Amino acid sequence: MKKTFAAIAIFCVALAVGLFAADRWTRRDDGARKYGLFFESEREDEFDVLFFGTSHVLNSIFPMELYRDFGIASYNMGNNSEQLGVTEQVMRLAFQYHKPKVALIDVFYIDRRDDLEWTYGYRHMFLDEIPLSPAKVRAVTSTLPKDYWGEFFVPFTLYHGRWEELLTGNIIKQVDTEPVMMGAEPRVGREVPQPYERTHEATQTELPGTQPLIDMANFCRENGVEPVFLCIPSPATQEEQMNCNSVYALSEQLGVPFLNLLDTDPLVVDFDTDCYDTFSHLNPDGARKVTRYIGAWLSEHYDLPDRREDAAYADWGMRLPEYDAYLDERWGEMSLLD
């Protein structure tokens, strides 16, 4: 009887180890390339600024530029099609690893509900890098229907079909970035959008992302972090602009700064040269301009340390040549504009 129990125990352990190994081997590396340096850092205070939100953040804020020009140590946590209810959970998990001095929160998806099924796959980027824990369980169960819980708690159930992709070497990247980008993704291309007209009208009804914004502002302050609401410039539709404009009233109510880059004069970017596509995203030209503007604004409004002379951040300076080389290679023959 004892031998039988021992054999069963050995089998269960071997099965668990095998599933764990298969899970790690078949899992996409997108999350590791995007969030790797965030999780690898052992210093809780390494990042003075964190950026949260949609692909607008992902493609428009380059932390290595902030470090080079302003000495600001930051990380880009933005992800494709991320609703604000999901952003709230990402923030709660991220603060367990690094607690910044300032957190900037993208408001562009304030009108989107968490239950848009076509966005579920993007959530693997961040959540697959988080070990199973009560906080991760809360993040998954509060933003996803039960039918999807399994693939987030045991990602192997989703990725086990990747054998052909792995064996043939035809790897499909969900986000085209490398660790040196500190979470940012350069979208390489140049398109001219339809004519853009600014409106200052605001949506009057409460939108699905309003409460998560309130909760994130409160959560930041409970943790000694200064919250900032953010709108990245894009050739947004009149309705999208009105939704974002509604944040002004919320900003005043909560006493949270709202950095709306659609309301700068002149506009921070030139949509004729700085757009990757015709409807929403910026290319590296636009990203560098947005990053430069945000860096100057942060330096003016917050007492952030200049990490360029800090010996503990020497590795950041050593990454700059690698960062420049990567960006030049991605941009290719399309020279960066000033």
Steps between C-alpha positions, in 0.01 A plus 500: 500500500781738593673429167175580317463834680865578435462420130189720477680783679801474269270495196313811620823688564641400161175603331502838676865562407433397140198728470695788653788447255262472204318811618822705507629360170183557301415839647559800274793719595317828429435565869861424593633736233262777603495465879823307563708784641208615714476166677874429504581817695550422867468862616144597589580866441686466167223659291399851606225520237268233357278546194175301477245464222429403142713464188508882495735476798674187371599671174545860611721513811864388482649470853861498374442845346370622835813369668737651243339845488370543856654226715153360572488125568168367372328196355230473235226262620263580209333214313283464192125568543517517879177614666527707816355225718789280383749784546390523862587134557832538317583794727411307815727214395780727377518690830581171674830503308578869457342801664570816297482862605264588213257287298358629170172339392378505141128593477441425130294184567274663760198400289591129474360223718723223635294224335603557137598146402732602216732668753542201733805357321705817554473455876732199487790737430511617861307240697703203373810656658333510843526189723173355624398687814184636666564835327524334158186298570319824583630666181381213282165433664402867520562576131431173315206256476544154652549334161838678470638453850673171421726635225621780729560279804660220293624662175605160361134438420525790253852457363525123461406535131818696421718194426500555123581867539789425737642211297491686167638822644210705358448697821220757494567801723204661671710800598811602306736615771811402694592540869713809432181690406383479865152389398452730199432384145616706199239473223694562184314665215360831386140564397302823464160487675178667398471873586481546877278755672519565874182513704472612862155356560486232766295186548258565787408144597714280725716269291613142586854614582399781736487290817831319429665842456364608839615173658849531350538858620405391852722191484799709392456741787457217751842379385672840502497526119397815312236418232479687169234451232643499148373533144752424224452704180334314214270588209206401721139517388265762641338239726837372626605856578175571685551188712852608590383859565263364765808427713550873564203505739619181672852642524370810675278296730787275610777759492697286254696676222375424148775521240293518182748525214223585254478840672855624455568799274651419264407132493784283633515293180444548127243246382629533142838348597463343843228237452561129449146445373209718395286471811680474831868416548820701485829396340842560661502861375183571694608288796823694549309830495240377748771354725697826493192703591400269784857498632506881515157506665597243763824684576306823548223360720676233708824477692632194323865398549740520206624143476771569240756573773379223729744208511211262569369582150825453311343212307242740356775711345669190362173400328475821299721385206300176478177701508618734222616211285168317544294805414717578195465142379122502546459836328722387212520734204226726637719756674377642829378860480560771759 
